[in-house]
Amino acid sequence: MYVKSLKLINFRNYDEAHLNFNKNINLLLGKNGQGKTNILEAIYSLSIGKSFRTNRDKDLIKFDKKNSYVGGLFVKEEDDNIIEVVIRKDSKKGIKVNKISIEKISQLLGNLNVVVFSPEDLKLVKEGPKERRKFIDREISQIIPMYYNYILNYNKILIQRNKLLKSNYINENLLDIYDERLCEYGSYIYFYRRDFIKKIGILAQLIHKKLTDEIEELKIKYINQIDVNFDNTCEDIRDKFLKILKSNRELDKQNRTTKFGPHRDDINILINSLDVRLYGSQGQQRTASISLKLSEIELIKEEIGEYPVLLLDDIFSELDQKRQQLLVDSFEHIQVFITSAEDTHKRIFENKDVSIFYIEKGRAIY
């Protein structure tokens, strides 16, 4: 899988651009604020339907313009495909896949698989549970697009349940309905997270050993409140979740919020049996983050049969030379887009098949 070309109109600081890419390595060089990351952001929006930097679609429209356009031609299973995204200030966003309009983001997910790795991802290990849940949900949604709908519906019911818990009068029958629906969607979330974490844990362990010359053993554990195990079916998980909700209803009413559910999940990341978030050095935390990201790439390959496109946003400035080289050496058979403000980073790609783009004020020279 690889992106052949990208067309931008009124996107961020680009008036209009048409770029043709190398199927292997694409290095985007330029000073900060020139538009390097905007290209990665445009490619990501073709995959996920939104930015990895902002939740506001209107931020992607060039100042003083009413609409922006992103179109990408990509190859998947040896066939050409096209995705187009139109963002409008005054109306709904429009997305087409192979010239056919789609109504739901779940219809977009899984067409162009992308993994983004930014300096923020290096904080994946030491940040809070919300960031780790976001990482898990984003990747499962690419592999199993229906999962995205489970998350949307779960969060919608969760908001309604919490609103009811905060009200002066709590309708117990309505609370029963919310509990049933929360458990319906929540059981699928628990089920798919459990399987994803097991698979990615095995891959991350192997990758981490390689990155640390067999010195460190990485383990990932799924932390959840209902004791999900690998023998549980979705129905088993649903029953467990419902039992927890009912037995803790009075506690939820006192706290006026839902204290139990997959919205409280986390993962525990251990190196040599120690919690790396609490006891790991900065170098160990970063290497663990790299292992997680690389395992994500390998898992997508296992699940869909092709490697995803990899977007690296200013990562090399955050890594020492050894980790830079380890990362580059893992790029075989993967199309990669890399942004850097350091011209000296070109040396990392000596003897590699690389195309270099110089980005300045929303223009690309190559």
Number of C-alpha atoms within 10 A of each C-alpha: 23 26 23 17 16 22 19 20 19 21 29 20 18 20 14 15 15 13 15 14 20 18 21 19 23 19 22 26 26 20 15 16 14 19 24 29 23 21 25 21 22 25 28 22 22 28 22 21 22 20 20 14 11 11 10 9 16 19 15 25 22 17 13 7 12 14 20 24 20 23 23 25 18 20 15 16 11 9 8 14 18 21 25 22 22 17 23 18 15 9 9 9 16 15 25 18 18 12 11 10 15 13 11 11 16 19 15 21 22 18 21 25 25 27 21 20 19 17 16 11 20 22 17 24 27 19 13 12 18 14 17 20 18 11 16 19 18 17 21 22 20 25 19 15 19 15 22 20 16 19 18 12 16 24 16 12 18 21 13 13 21 19 14 20 21 15 11 7 8 13 11 10 9 12 18 15 12 18 21 17 18 25 26 21 22 26 27 21 23 25 20 18 20 18 15 19 18 17 15 23 22 15 20 28 21 16 23 25 15 15 19 14 8 11 11 18 18 24 22 19 14 21 16 17 16 19 12 20 14 10 8 13 14 20 14 14 24 24 16 18 26 22 15 15 23 14 10 14 20 11 14 18 17 10 13 17 18 20 17 17 22 24 19 14 18 19 16 16 23 21 21 11 11 15 16 20 21 12 12 17 11 15 12 17 22 22 19 29 22 23 24 27 23 22 22 24 23 19 23 21 15 12 11 14 12 19 23 27 23 24 24 19 22 21 19 23 15 13 17 10 12 9 18 16 14 14 17 15 12 11 14 12 13 18 21 26 26 21 28 22 18 14 12 9 16 13 9 14 14 9 7 13 11 18 16 17 19 16 23 16 14 18 17 21 11 10
